[in-house]
Amino acid sequence: MVNPALIQEISQLEADFCFALSDPTRLLILYALADQPRNVTELTNDLNVIQPTISRHLKVLRERGLVYTVRQGTTVTYHLSDTRLIQALDLLRTVMRERLAYQASLMEETKASSNA
């Protein structure tokens, strides 16, 4: 039987993080903010995405606590809340690359077997 606390944590994880991480633009925003804090205009220019789209994605990330804002006069700068998030994303990307490399090697083996 699965631990009830684990079930609850997984449900919360899915609701908070998985949705926030399910969009490539949001992932790119997180990586951009890991380099340095940025405002909406900087993110718009750096990612070549229109301002309303960036703002909408930042709202999702902010609501889930993945980014926070600092206001300086009229400028609102976005910051990554926790750098471990980037470490987790990097780990997931490594797993994905290794899986893709493994699948490619299987395809090559199948192709070589059928040509023999």
C-alpha positions as CSV (number, residue, x, y, z in Angstrom):
1,M,0.0,0.0,0.0
2,V,1.2,3.5,-0.9
3,N,1.8,5.8,2.1
4,P,-1.1,8.3,2.4
5,A,1.4,11.2,3.0
6,L,3.1,10.3,-0.3
7,I,-0.2,10.4,-2.1
8,Q,-1.0,13.8,-0.6
9,E,2.4,15.2,-1.5
10,I,2.2,13.8,-5.1
11,S,-1.2,15.4,-5.5
12,Q,0.1,18.8,-4.3
13,L,3.2,18.4,-6.5
14,E,1.1,17.8,-9.5
15,A,-1.1,20.7,-8.8
16,D,1.6,23.2,-8.0
17,F,4.7,22.2,-10.0
18,C,3.7,19.9,-12.8
19,F,1.3,22.4,-14.3
20,A,3.7,25.2,-14.0
21,L,6.5,23.1,-15.6
22,S,4.2,21.8,-18.4
23,D,4.9,24.7,-20.8
24,P,8.2,25.2,-22.7
25,T,8.0,29.0,-22.4
26,R,7.6,28.8,-18.6
27,L,10.7,26.5,-18.5
28,L,12.7,29.0,-20.6
29,I,11.6,31.8,-18.3
30,L,12.8,29.9,-15.3
31,Y,16.2,29.3,-17.0
32,A,16.4,33.0,-17.9
33,L,15.7,34.0,-14.4
34,A,18.3,31.5,-13.1
35,D,20.9,33.5,-15.1
36,Q,19.8,36.8,-13.5
37,P,16.6,38.6,-12.4
38,R,14.7,40.2,-15.2
39,N,11.7,42.4,-15.8
40,V,8.9,41.6,-18.3
41,T,10.5,43.7,-21.1
42,E,13.8,41.9,-20.7
43,L,12.2,38.5,-20.8
44,T,10.1,39.5,-23.8
45,N,13.3,40.5,-25.7
46,D,15.4,37.7,-24.5
47,L,12.9,35.0,-25.3
48,N,11.4,36.6,-28.4
49,V,7.9,36.1,-27.0
50,I,5.2,38.8,-26.9
51,Q,4.6,40.7,-23.7
52,P,1.1,39.4,-22.9
53,T,2.3,35.8,-23.2
54,I,5.3,36.4,-20.9
55,S,3.0,38.2,-18.4
56,R,0.5,35.3,-18.4
57,H,3.3,32.7,-17.9
58,L,4.9,34.8,-15.1
59,K,1.5,34.9,-13.3
60,V,1.3,31.1,-13.3
61,L,4.9,30.8,-12.0
62,R,4.3,33.5,-9.4
63,E,1.0,31.9,-8.2
64,R,2.8,28.6,-7.7
65,G,5.7,30.2,-5.8
66,L,8.4,29.5,-8.4
67,V,9.2,33.1,-8.9
68,Y,8.9,36.2,-6.8
69,T,8.9,39.9,-7.6
70,V,10.8,43.0,-6.4
71,R,9.4,46.4,-7.2
72,Q,11.8,49.3,-7.7
73,G,9.9,52.4,-8.6
74,T,7.8,51.5,-11.6
75,T,9.9,48.4,-12.5
76,V,8.9,44.9,-11.3
77,T,11.8,42.5,-11.5
78,Y,11.2,38.7,-11.4
79,H,13.5,36.4,-9.5
80,L,13.8,32.6,-9.3
81,S,12.5,31.5,-5.9
82,D,14.7,28.5,-5.5
83,T,17.8,27.5,-7.6
84,R,17.2,23.8,-6.8
85,L,14.4,24.0,-9.3
86,I,16.9,24.5,-12.1
87,Q,18.9,21.6,-10.7
88,A,15.8,19.4,-10.8
89,L,15.1,20.5,-14.4
90,D,18.7,19.8,-15.4
91,L,18.4,16.3,-13.9
92,L,15.2,15.7,-15.8
93,R,16.8,16.9,-19.0
94,T,19.7,14.5,-18.4
95,V,17.3,11.6,-17.9
96,M,15.5,12.6,-21.1
97,R,18.7,12.9,-23.2
98,E,19.9,9.5,-21.9
99,R,16.5,7.9,-22.7
100,L,16.5,9.4,-26.2
101,A,20.1,8.2,-26.8
102,Y,19.1,4.7,-25.6
103,Q,16.1,4.7,-28.0
104,A,18.3,5.9,-30.8
105,S,20.8,3.1,-30.1
106,L,17.9,0.5,-30.2
107,M,16.8,1.9,-33.5
108,E,20.3,1.6,-34.9
109,E,20.6,-2.0,-33.6
110,T,17.2,-2.9,-35.3
111,K,18.3,-1.2,-38.5
112,A,21.7,-3.0,-38.5
113,S,20.0,-6.4,-37.8
114,S,17.5,-6.0,-40.6
115,N,20.3,-5.0,-43.0
116,A,22.4,-8.1,-42.1
